[in-house]
Amino acid sequence: MSDITYDVYRDDGPLARGLGRAGSALPAVHVLVPVLAGVLPLAAVVAFAGPDLPVRALGAALGWYVLCGGIASRLTTGTLSWLAPPVMRAAEYLVLLRIATWAPDDAALPAAFALLSALTFHHYDGVYRLRHQRVAPPTWLTMVAGGWELRLLAAYVAAVAGVVVQAYYVAAGAFALLFVTESVASWARFIASQRRASLVQSEDEEEDE
């Protein structure tokens, strides 16, 4: 897996990238070591804790996960390193959904699915672009969207403030507008470039004849 592909699949924001640069000075370890070190405690909290979970417990688990996941952002080598991005993607989706299930408002789940729909579009679009356009989405797109780490921390803050529904719907609308608009523009440019290349090739073939 190339560094560019790995970055797209991870969807790191500014905080994770900064932690990755700091973590590059640490002894080299397999990428799955810090990822699993962060995911497993978070998974335990998400799986077994109820809505009466102390706020500090979830905050500590999220903070530890962001730290470990961020440090792993510059580690791209090693057997099975390709497992890190899907593990982190699953962690993001499940935490966002779990926070919604803890909210007292019944509208939290529809809001969570709206947010997850926008995020899955963004992540699938990145994979599809790498496969067909051979280019990655622009870095600024991930930075504006906050990356997985800032989205999780923002969801935690929303849960503490009791505004999960409002925060999720606002984020879903903003992300949908951002991701779809940028994606449409990217594919329009790609199709136009393909047509120009095809036209030039046709003209060259006519000249050869």
C-alpha positions in Angstrom: 0.0 0.0 0.0 1.5 3.4 -1.0 1.7 6.3 1.4 -0.8 8.2 -0.6 -3.4 5.4 -0.6 -2.8 4.8 3.1 -3.4 8.5 3.9 -6.6 8.5 2.0 -7.9 5.4 3.7 -7.0 6.7 7.1 -8.6 10.1 6.6 -6.3 11.9 9.1 -7.1 15.4 10.1 -4.7 18.1 11.4 -4.5 16.7 14.9 -3.7 13.1 13.8 -1.1 14.4 11.3 0.6 16.5 14.1 0.7 13.5 16.4 2.1 11.4 13.6 5.0 13.8 13.1 5.6 13.7 16.8 5.4 9.9 16.9 7.9 9.5 14.1 10.6 10.2 16.7 9.5 7.1 18.7 11.0 3.6 18.2 9.6 1.9 15.1 6.8 -0.5 15.8 4.2 -2.3 13.7 1.4 0.0 12.8 -1.2 -2.3 14.3 0.4 -2.1 17.8 -0.6 1.6 18.6 -3.9 1.2 16.6 -5.0 -1.8 18.6 -3.7 -0.3 21.8 -6.1 2.6 21.2 -9.0 0.6 19.7 -9.4 -2.2 22.3 -10.1 0.0 25.4 -12.4 2.2 23.3 -14.2 -0.9 22.0 -14.7 -2.1 25.6 -16.2 1.2 26.6 -18.5 1.3 23.6 -19.6 -2.4 23.8 -20.2 -2.8 27.5 -20.9 0.6 29.0 -24.4 2.0 29.2 -25.8 5.6 29.0 -24.9 6.1 32.6 -21.2 5.8 31.8 -19.2 8.4 33.5 -18.3 11.1 31.1 -14.7 11.0 32.0 -14.5 7.3 31.1 -15.6 7.8 27.5 -13.4 11.0 27.3 -10.4 9.1 28.5 -10.9 6.2 26.1 -11.4 8.6 23.2 -8.4 10.7 24.1 -6.2 7.6 24.4 -7.5 6.3 21.0 -6.8 9.6 19.3 -3.3 9.7 20.7 -2.5 6.1 19.6 -4.2 6.4 16.2 -2.5 9.7 15.5 0.9 8.3 16.4 0.3 5.4 14.0 -0.4 7.8 11.1 3.2 7.7 9.9 3.6 4.0 10.3 2.8 2.4 6.9 5.0 -0.6 6.8 4.7 -4.1 8.1 2.6 -7.2 7.3 -1.1 -6.6 7.6 -0.6 -2.8 7.8 -3.6 -2.6 5.4 -5.8 -3.6 8.3 -5.2 -0.3 10.2 -7.5 1.9 8.1 -10.6 -0.3 8.1 -10.2 -0.9 11.8 -10.1 2.8 12.4 -13.0 3.4 10.0 -15.1 0.9 11.9 -14.1 2.5 15.2 -15.2 5.9 14.0 -18.6 4.8 12.7 -19.4 2.6 15.7 -18.5 5.3 18.2 -20.6 7.9 16.4 -23.5 5.4 16.3 -23.0 4.4 20.0 -23.0 8.0 21.2 -26.4 8.4 19.4 -27.8 5.4 21.2 -26.9 6.9 24.5 -28.7 10.2 23.7 -32.1 10.5 25.4 -33.7 12.0 22.2 -35.1 9.4 19.8 -34.1 11.6 16.9 -30.4 10.9 17.6 -30.4 7.6 15.6 -31.7 9.2 12.4 -29.2 12.0 12.9 -26.4 9.5 13.3 -27.4 7.7 10.1 -27.5 11.0 8.2 -24.0 11.7 9.4 -22.7 8.2 8.6 -24.2 8.5 5.1 -22.2 11.6 4.4 -19.0 10.1 5.8 -19.4 6.8 3.9 -19.9 8.7 0.7 -16.7 10.6 1.4 -14.7 7.5 2.2 -16.1 5.5 -0.8 -15.5 8.4 -3.1 -11.8 8.5 -2.1 -11.4 4.8 -2.8 -13.2 5.2 -6.1 -11.0 8.1 -7.2 -7.8 6.2 -6.4 -9.1 3.3 -8.5 -10.3 5.2 -11.5 -8.7 8.7 -11.5 -5.4 7.5 -10.0 -5.4 10.6 -7.8 -6.3 11.2 -4.2 -8.8 13.8 -3.0 -7.2 17.1 -2.0 -5.6 17.3 1.4 -7.6 20.4 2.2 -10.8 18.4 2.0 -9.8 16.1 4.9 -8.5 19.1 6.9 -11.7 21.0 6.5 -13.7 17.9 7.5 -11.6 17.6 10.6 -10.4 14.0 10.0 -11.6 11.0 12.0 -10.0 12.3 15.2 -11.6 15.7 15.4 -15.0 14.3 14.4 -14.9 11.9 17.3 -13.8 14.5 19.7 -16.5 16.9 18.5 -19.1 14.1 18.9 -17.9 13.6 22.5 -18.3 17.3 23.2 -21.8 17.3 21.7 -22.7 14.4 23.9 -21.4 16.2 27.0 -23.3 19.3 26.0 -26.5 17.3 25.3 -26.7 18.5 21.7 -26.0 15.3 19.8 -29.0 15.5 17.5 -28.4 19.1 16.5 -24.6 18.6 16.1 -25.1 15.4 14.0 -27.6 17.0 11.7 -25.5 20.1 11.2 -22.4 18.1 10.5 -24.3 15.8 8.2 -25.6 18.7 6.1 -22.3 20.5 6.0 -20.3 17.3 5.1 -22.8 16.3 2.5 -22.6 19.7 0.8 -18.8 19.8 1.1 -18.1 16.2 -0.1 -20.7 16.0 -2.9 -19.8 19.4 -4.3 -16.0 18.7 -4.3 -16.6 15.2 -5.7 -18.8 16.4 -8.6 -16.2 19.0 -9.5 -13.4 16.4 -9.4 -15.3 14.0 -11.6 -16.3 16.7 -14.0 -12.6 17.7 -14.4 -11.6 14.1 -14.9 -14.3 13.4 -17.5 -13.3 16.6 -19.4 -9.6 15.7 -19.3 -10.5 12.2 -20.7 -12.5 13.7 -23.5 -9.7 16.1 -24.4 -7.2 13.2 -24.4 -9.5 11.2 -26.6 -9.9 14.1 -29.0 -6.2 14.6 -29.2 -5.7 10.9 -29.9 -8.3 10.9 -32.6 -6.7 13.9 -34.3 -3.3 12.2 -34.1 -4.7 9.1 -35.7 -6.3 11.1 -38.5 -3.0 12.8 -39.2 -1.2 9.5 -39.4 -3.7 8.2 -41.9 
